[in-house]
């Protein structure tokens, strides 16, 4: 590395973030050589990497959950620091580009096939159906504006301004979790509030506590604290639960250096190095610090109103009970392995369990190993963190999916794979990617303690090479950004993994504001 690449001021800036120079240099080297691509073997399908649970077994698992969960330490982990600005991209573009947003004009453009006018028109016509409408009406009234009159006149410029900017609700500047998602008689709930309601139903563990952990940005932590203070007592009384809720922030030390297209450190207008959040994988340290038996992981925007919650609760309990069941068998086998010597018949039984339940096939030449060597291998396979991941049928949603992946040693494992991890110039790999039958909705239940109840050091099970390189822009210039191994991708690469098919109705994300107009989000 050229020592003149960084100035003394750069070194101070790097050090002040808790980042080592060696880490920054290593990141630049990754940009130069490119992030390694995964090698797909085949997509996971039902019966080949994805389990389909029959109705009677699912009911039995829910009963098992009810019997077991109260004695375990459960926590729900929700990444909630993401900005909501992308939800309002169409509205932001419209308000920046137009002095006037007039409904008849937008309708005419939409009828003519304008791709931006169509979504804008849907928003305008559905304005009164949004859960945030009454808040918007009130803040505009306080400024002397009559939203009903403006709607009647077809004038939406001021309405959108008051929705998105700090002179009104400032929704474009808030995290998604603080936006009002669902309207109920007498009140509306934010995505954050809906997660509390969910947790009261299935994340109630030892001592009757319902624990939640949200990762938030530092600047919005006071607003989350305020939102919690406004509803905690009321919800505890209504749902008969005691909430234990805490927050954490993404560590600055997990930020990564951005570079230009020539792989040189990118500098802003003031000449300072640009560091960016390292993707959702940067939250892995937050996850690793949690003290719990079981961790539910779910995205902040995948919530539904009460009338659709029953299915969500049911399948969350099914996934968790399935983990309880498998984990109990793993612990039993580990206990038996410790009582050396292990009979050949038992070794074959454990090998079959690893292959059929954990989708870990034996390595080449395994049959030729001694019984002691076989027992040692099986013990290492079993003694790992365990995750049970819900998978929905692929309906064309963007994002990752379940695949059989070939490791660097040729072994196959179940992985959640993002498209960016696959070589775009490899037709055979892209064909496998296109054949995916299921999609990852981020619906995970994780067992993170060993047989003795000790927490696993999750950092030991990360594929540190599974980084992403993304093309971004800053100040009108193209840059390259490095994302750390995704929290449910490379960061869990060496976990024991089970994929279970869950109904599509359990996946209802809000990526665009108009998604809130879908029936699944209307009350």
matplotlib code that plots the C-alpha trace (Angstrom):
import matplotlib.pyplot as plt

x = [0.0, 1.3, 2.0, 1.1, -2.4, -3.5, -2.6, -2.0, -5.6, -6.9, -5.1, -6.7, -10.2, -9.7, -8.6, -11.4, -13.9, -12.3, -11.1, -7.6, -5.5, -5.0, -8.7, -9.0, -6.1, -7.6, -10.9, -9.1, -7.5, -10.9, -12.1, -9.1, -9.4, -13.2, -15.5, -15.5, -18.7, -20.5, -20.8, -24.4, -25.0, -28.8, -31.8, -33.4, -36.8, -39.5, -38.0, -34.5, -33.4, -36.8, -39.2, -42.9, -44.8, -48.1, -51.1, -51.4, -47.7, -47.9, -50.7, -48.7, -45.7, -47.8, -48.8, -45.2, -44.2, -46.9, -45.4, -41.8, -41.4, -42.3, -39.1, -36.8, -35.2, -36.7, -35.9, -37.1, -34.4, -35.6, -33.3, -35.0, -32.4, -33.3, -34.5, -38.0, -36.9, -37.0, -40.6, -41.4, -39.2, -42.0, -43.4, -39.9, -39.3, -42.6, -42.3, -38.8, -39.6, -43.0, -44.1, -47.7, -49.0, -52.5, -54.6, -56.2, -52.8, -51.3, -54.3, -53.8, -50.1, -50.9, -53.5, -50.8, -48.5, -46.2, -44.5, -44.0, -47.5, -49.2, -47.9, -48.3, -52.0, -52.5, -51.2, -53.3, -56.5, -55.8, -54.7, -57.5, -56.9, -53.4, -53.1, -51.1, -53.9, -55.3, -51.9, -51.3, -54.6, -53.9, -50.4, -51.7, -54.7, -52.2, -50.6, -53.9, -54.4, -57.5, -56.4, -60.0, -60.3, -57.0, -57.9, -61.2, -59.4, -56.9, -54.0, -51.4, -48.1, -48.6, -50.0, -47.0, -44.6, -46.3, -46.1, -42.4, -40.7, -39.9, -42.6, -45.0, -44.7, -41.1, -41.8, -39.0, -36.6, -37.7, -36.9, -39.5, -40.3, -41.8, -44.2, -47.9, -48.7, -52.2, -55.3, -57.6, -60.6, -59.4, -55.7, -53.1, -50.0, -46.5, -44.5, -42.6, -45.8, -47.0, -43.8, -44.6, -48.1, -46.5, -43.9, -46.6, -48.1, -45.0, -41.8, -43.0, -40.5, -39.0, -40.6, -43.5, -41.3, -41.6, -38.2, -37.5, -34.2, -34.3, -31.2, -31.7, -29.7, -28.3, -30.2, -33.5, -33.1, -34.9, -37.9, -38.0, -37.7, -40.6, -42.7, -42.1, -43.0, -46.3, -47.5, -45.6, -47.9, -51.0, -49.9, -48.7, -52.1, -54.0, -52.0, -51.2, -47.4, -44.3, -42.1, -38.3, -37.3, -33.9, -32.1, -28.6, -26.8, -24.7, -21.0, -19.0, -16.2, -18.2, -18.4, -16.4, -14.4, -15.9, -13.7, -14.0, -14.1, -10.3, -10.3, -8.9, -10.3, -13.3, -13.2, -16.1, -16.1, -14.0, -11.4, -12.5, -12.6, -16.1, -17.1, -20.5, -22.5, -21.5, -25.0, -27.2, -24.1, -22.8, -25.5, -24.0, -22.1, -25.3, -26.9, -23.8, -24.1, -27.6, -28.0, -30.8, -31.6, -33.7, -33.6, -36.4, -35.3, -37.7, -37.6, -39.2, -41.6, -43.0, -46.0, -49.8, -52.9, -54.6, -57.1, -54.2, -51.9, -53.2, -51.3, -48.1, -48.4, -49.1, -46.1, -43.7, -44.6, -44.2, -40.7, -39.7, -41.1, -39.3, -36.1, -36.9, -37.5, -34.3, -32.2, -33.3, -32.3, -28.9, -28.2, -29.2, -26.7, -23.9, -24.4, -24.2, -21.1, -19.3, -19.7, -16.9, -16.7, -19.7, -21.3, -21.2, -25.0, -25.4, -22.8, -24.9, -28.1, -26.4, -25.0, -28.5, -29.9, -27.2, -27.9, -31.7, -32.5, -29.6, -28.9, -25.2, -24.0, -21.0, -17.6, -15.9, -14.2, -16.2, -17.0, -13.3, -12.6, -12.3, -15.2, -13.3, -12.8, -16.4, -17.6, -15.3, -16.6, -20.3, -19.7, -18.3, -21.3, -23.8, -22.2, -23.0, -25.6, -28.9, -31.3, -34.8, -35.7, -39.1, -39.2, -42.1, -42.8, -41.0, -43.4, -40.8, -39.8, -36.3, -33.9, -32.2, -33.3, -32.4, -29.7, -27.3, -23.9, -20.6, -17.9, -14.2, -13.6, -16.3, -18.8, -22.4, -24.4, -27.7, -27.3, -29.5, -28.0, -28.4, -28.2, -25.2, -23.2, -23.5, -21.2, -23.2, -20.9, -21.5, -24.6, -24.9, -24.9, -27.4, -29.6, -29.6, -30.4, -33.4, -34.7, -35.2, -38.6, -38.6, -37.7, -36.2, -38.7, -36.3, -38.3, -35.7, -35.6, -32.1, -30.8, -27.6, -26.6, -24.9, -25.8, -24.4, -26.4, -23.3, -23.7, -21.9, -19.4, -21.2, -18.1, -16.6, -19.3, -18.9, -17.6, -15.6, -15.0, -18.7, -18.7, -20.6, -19.4, -22.2, -22.2, -23.6, -23.4, -22.3, -22.4, -23.2, -20.1, -20.0, -18.5, -18.0, -19.2, -18.3, -21.0, -20.0, -21.2, -25.0, -26.4, -28.5, -26.1, -22.4, -22.5, -24.4, -22.6, -21.4, -24.5, -26.7, -29.6, -33.1, -35.4, -39.2, -41.9, -44.3, -47.4, -46.9, -49.5, -46.9, -44.8, -46.2, -43.3, -43.8, -41.2, -43.3, -45.8, -48.5, -48.0, -49.9, -53.0, -52.9, -55.7, -53.1, -52.4, -55.9, -58.0]
y = [0.0, 3.4, 5.2, 8.5, 7.3, 8.6, 11.9, 12.5, 13.9, 10.7, 8.6, 10.7, 10.3, 6.6, 6.1, 8.3, 5.8, 2.9, 1.5, 0.2, 1.2, -2.4, -2.9, 0.0, -1.2, -4.7, -3.2, -1.4, -4.7, -6.3, -3.5, -4.1, -7.9, -7.9, -9.8, -13.5, -15.0, -18.0, -21.2, -22.4, -26.1, -25.9, -24.1, -25.5, -27.0, -28.7, -32.1, -31.0, -28.5, -27.1, -28.9, -28.8, -29.3, -31.0, -29.4, -32.0, -31.7, -27.9, -28.1, -30.4, -28.1, -25.2, -27.2, -28.1, -24.4, -23.5, -26.2, -25.2, -21.5, -20.2, -21.9, -20.4, -16.9, -15.5, -12.2, -10.6, -8.8, -6.1, -4.1, -0.7, 1.9, 2.0, 5.4, 5.6, 7.9, 5.0, 4.4, 7.9, 7.9, 8.6, 11.4, 13.0, 13.0, 14.5, 17.3, 18.2, 18.2, 20.1, 23.4, 22.1, 18.5, 18.6, 15.4, 15.8, 16.4, 13.4, 11.2, 12.3, 11.4, 8.1, 7.3, 8.1, 5.5, 7.7, 5.1, 7.7, 9.2, 5.8, 5.3, 9.0, 8.8, 5.7, 7.6, 10.7, 8.8, 6.7, 9.5, 9.2, 5.5, 5.9, 5.5, 8.8, 10.8, 12.1, 13.2, 14.9, 16.6, 17.9, 19.3, 21.1, 22.5, 23.9, 25.7, 27.1, 24.6, 22.6, 19.2, 18.3, 21.4, 20.8, 17.2, 18.4, 20.9, 18.2, 20.2, 17.9, 19.8, 21.2, 17.9, 16.0, 18.7, 18.5, 14.7, 14.5, 17.5, 18.9, 21.6, 18.7, 15.0, 14.8, 11.2, 11.2, 12.0, 9.4, 5.7, 3.3, 2.0, 5.3, 5.7, 5.1, 1.8, 0.7, 2.5, 1.3, 2.8, 5.7, 5.2, 4.2, 2.0, 2.5, -0.5, -0.3, -0.6, -3.6, -5.4, -5.0, -6.5, -9.4, -10.0, -10.2, -13.2, -15.3, -13.8, -14.2, -16.4, -17.0, -15.0, -13.9, -11.2, -10.3, -9.1, -7.0, -5.5, -2.8, -1.5, 2.2, 5.1, 7.5, 10.5, 8.8, 7.0, 9.8, 9.4, 5.6, 6.2, 8.6, 6.2, 3.5, 5.7, 6.6, 3.0, 0.6, 0.9, 0.8, -2.3, -4.2, -3.7, -4.6, -7.7, -8.9, -8.9, -7.3, -5.8, -5.7, -3.5, -2.2, -0.4, -0.5, 1.4, 0.2, 0.6, 3.2, 0.7, -1.5, 1.3, 0.6, 2.9, 4.0, 4.2, 5.8, 3.7, 3.5, 2.0, 5.2, 6.4, 8.6, 12.1, 14.5, 18.2, 18.9, 16.3, 13.9, 10.2, 8.8, 5.9, 4.2, 1.7, -1.8, -3.1, -5.2, -7.4, -4.5, -5.3, -8.7, -7.5, -6.2, -9.7, -11.4, -9.3, -10.5, -12.8, -15.2, -18.9, -18.1, -15.1, -14.3, -12.1, -10.1, -6.9, -3.8, -3.3, -6.9, -6.4, -6.7, -5.3, -7.4, -9.1, -10.9, -11.6, -15.1, -16.7, -14.8, -16.0, -19.6, -20.0, -18.2, -20.7, -23.6, -22.4, -22.0, -25.3, -27.0, -25.5, -26.7, -30.2, -30.4, -28.7, -31.2, -34.1, -32.4, -32.0, -35.7, -36.9, -34.6, -36.1, -39.6, -38.8, -37.6, -41.1, -42.7, -45.2, -44.6, -47.6, -47.8, -48.1, -44.8, -43.1, -44.2, -42.8, -39.5, -39.3, -39.9, -37.2, -34.7, -35.6, -35.6, -33.0, -30.6, -31.1, -31.8, -34.7, -36.7, -35.7, -37.9, -40.9, -40.6, -44.4, -45.2, -43.1, -44.7, -44.6, -42.0, -39.8, -40.1, -39.2, -36.1, -34.9, -35.4, -33.6, -30.6, -30.5, -30.7, -28.2, -25.1, -22.4, -23.5, -21.5, -22.4, -20.1, -19.6, -19.5, -18.4, -19.3, -17.0, -14.4, -12.3, -10.3, -8.8, -10.3, -13.5, -17.1, -20.6, -22.5, -25.4, -23.8, -25.5, -24.4, -23.9, -27.5, -28.8, -29.5, -28.5, -26.5, -24.6, -20.9, -17.8, -16.1, -12.6, -12.1, -9.8, -12.8, -14.6, -14.0, -12.0, -13.3, -16.9, -18.1, -21.4, -19.7, -17.1, -19.9, -21.6, -18.3, -17.9, -21.3, -20.4, -21.6, -19.8, -16.5, -15.3, -13.2, -12.7, -14.9, -16.6, -18.3, -18.8, -21.1, -19.5, -21.4, -24.8, -27.9, -26.4, -23.2, -21.2, -18.6, -19.4, -16.9, -16.2, -14.6, -18.1, -19.1, -16.2, -16.5, -13.3, -13.5, -13.2, -9.5, -7.5, -4.6, -2.2, 0.7, 3.9, 7.6, 10.5, 14.2, 13.2, 10.9, 7.2, 5.3, 1.7, 0.6, -2.5, -4.4, -6.8, -10.5, -10.2, -10.9, -13.9, -14.6, -14.9, -14.0, -17.3, -19.3, -22.0, -22.4, -25.4, -24.4, -25.7, -24.1, -24.5, -23.5, -20.9, -19.4, -16.3, -14.5, -14.3, -11.9, -8.4, -5.9, -2.2, -1.1, 1.7, 3.9, 2.5, -0.9, 0.4, 0.6, -3.2, -5.1, -6.8, -3.4, -2.0, -2.4]
z = [0.0, -1.0, 2.4, 0.7, 0.1, 3.5, 5.1, 8.8, 9.0, 7.4, 10.0, 12.7, 11.1, 10.7, 14.3, 15.7, 14.3, 16.1, 12.8, 12.2, 9.2, 8.4, 8.1, 5.7, 3.6, 3.5, 2.2, -0.6, -1.6, -1.8, -4.1, -6.3, -6.7, -6.5, -4.0, -4.5, -5.9, -4.5, -6.5, -6.7, -7.0, -7.3, -5.9, -2.7, -3.4, -1.3, -0.5, -1.5, 1.2, 2.0, 4.4, 4.0, 7.3, 7.2, 8.8, 11.7, 12.4, 12.5, 15.0, 17.2, 17.0, 18.1, 21.2, 21.8, 21.6, 24.2, 26.5, 26.0, 25.3, 28.8, 30.2, 27.6, 27.3, 24.0, 22.3, 19.1, 17.1, 14.7, 12.5, 12.6, 11.6, 7.9, 6.5, 5.1, 2.2, -0.3, 0.5, -0.9, -3.9, -6.3, -4.2, -3.7, -7.4, -8.1, -5.6, -6.7, -10.3, -10.2, -8.9, -8.9, -8.5, -9.9, -9.9, -13.3, -14.9, -13.2, -14.2, -17.8, -17.7, -16.1, -18.8, -21.4, -19.9, -17.9, -15.5, -12.7, -12.9, -12.2, -8.7, -7.9, -8.9, -6.8, -3.8, -4.5, -4.9, -1.8, 0.5, 3.0, 3.5, 5.0, 8.7, 8.8, 7.2, 10.5, 11.7, 8.3, 8.5, 12.0, 11.3, 8.2, 10.1, 12.6, 9.8, 8.6, 5.7, 4.9, 3.6, 2.6, 0.5, -1.2, -2.0, -3.4, -5.7, -6.8, -5.4, -3.8, -3.8, -0.3, 1.0, -0.1, 1.2, 4.7, 4.6, 3.7, 5.1, 8.5, 8.2, 8.6, 9.5, 8.1, 7.0, 4.4, 7.3, 9.7, 10.0, 8.7, 12.1, 13.3, 10.4, 11.0, 9.1, 10.3, 11.3, 14.1, 15.7, 17.8, 17.0, 14.5, 15.0, 13.7, 12.5, 15.8, 17.7, 15.7, 16.6, 20.2, 19.6, 17.8, 20.5, 23.1, 21.3, 20.6, 22.1, 25.7, 27.5, 31.0, 33.7, 31.4, 29.8, 26.2, 25.1, 22.0, 20.7, 18.0, 16.2, 15.6, 14.3, 17.0, 15.8, 16.0, 19.3, 21.3, 19.0, 19.5, 23.3, 23.1, 21.0, 23.5, 26.5, 24.8, 24.4, 26.8, 29.8, 27.7, 25.7, 28.8, 30.3, 27.1, 26.3, 29.9, 29.3, 30.7, 28.0, 28.2, 25.3, 24.5, 21.6, 20.2, 17.5, 14.6, 15.6, 13.7, 13.6, 11.3, 8.6, 5.5, 3.3, -0.1, -3.1, -6.6, -9.8, -9.8, -6.3, -4.7, -1.4, -2.1, -0.6, 0.0, -0.8, 2.3, 1.4, 4.2, 3.6, 3.1, 5.3, 4.8, 6.9, 6.0, 5.1, 7.4, 8.1, 10.2, 12.7, 13.4, 16.4, 17.9, 17.4, 18.9, 22.1, 22.8, 25.8, 25.0, 24.3, 21.2, 18.9, 16.4, 13.5, 11.4, 9.4, 10.7, 7.7, 7.6, 9.9, 9.3, 11.1, 13.7, 11.4, 9.6, 12.6, 13.4, 10.5, 11.5, 15.1, 14.1, 11.8, 14.1, 16.8, 14.3, 13.3, 16.9, 18.0, 15.1, 16.4, 19.9, 18.6, 16.5, 19.2, 21.8, 19.5, 18.8, 22.6, 23.2, 20.5, 21.8, 25.3, 23.9, 21.8, 24.9, 26.4, 24.4, 22.8, 20.5, 18.9, 15.1, 15.0, 16.9, 14.6, 11.6, 13.2, 13.9, 10.4, 9.0, 11.2, 10.0, 6.4, 6.6, 9.2, 9.0, 5.2, 6.0, 3.7, 4.8, 3.3, 0.7, 2.3, 5.6, 5.6, 5.7, 8.9, 12.3, 14.7, 16.8, 13.8, 12.8, 16.3, 16.3, 12.9, 13.9, 17.2, 15.4, 13.0, 15.8, 18.1, 16.1, 16.2, 14.7, 12.6, 11.2, 8.4, 6.9, 3.1, 0.9, -2.7, -5.2, -6.5, -8.2, -5.1, -5.2, -2.7, -1.5, -1.7, -0.5, -2.4, -2.2, -2.3, -3.0, -0.5, -1.3, -0.2, -2.5, 0.3, -0.1, 2.4, 2.6, 2.3, 1.8, -1.3, -2.7, -6.4, -6.0, -4.7, -8.0, -11.0, -13.6, -16.3, -15.6, -17.6, -15.8, -12.3, -13.5, -14.8, -11.4, -9.7, -12.0, -11.2, -7.5, -6.3, -2.9, -1.5, 1.8, 3.7, 6.7, 9.0, 11.2, 14.6, 16.0, 18.7, 19.9, 23.0, 23.3, 25.3, 28.5, 28.0, 27.0, 24.3, 21.0, 19.8, 16.6, 15.0, 14.7, 12.2, 9.7, 6.2, 6.2, 2.5, 1.7, 1.2, -1.4, -3.6, -4.6, -7.0, -5.4, -6.0, -3.9, -4.8, -8.4, -8.6, -8.9, -6.0, -4.9, -1.4, 0.5, 2.5, 5.2, 5.1, 5.4, 8.8, 7.4, 4.5, 5.0, 8.7, 9.3, 6.6, 9.0, 11.1, 11.0, 8.7, 8.2, 5.6, 6.2, 3.7, 5.2, 3.5, 1.4, 3.5, 6.3, 4.1, 3.7, 3.5, 2.9, 0.3, -1.2, 0.5, -1.8, -0.3, 2.7, 0.4, -0.2, 1.5, 3.8, 5.4, 5.5, 8.6]

ax = plt.figure().add_subplot(projection="3d")
ax.plot(x, y, z, "-o")
ax.set_aspect("equal")
plt.show()
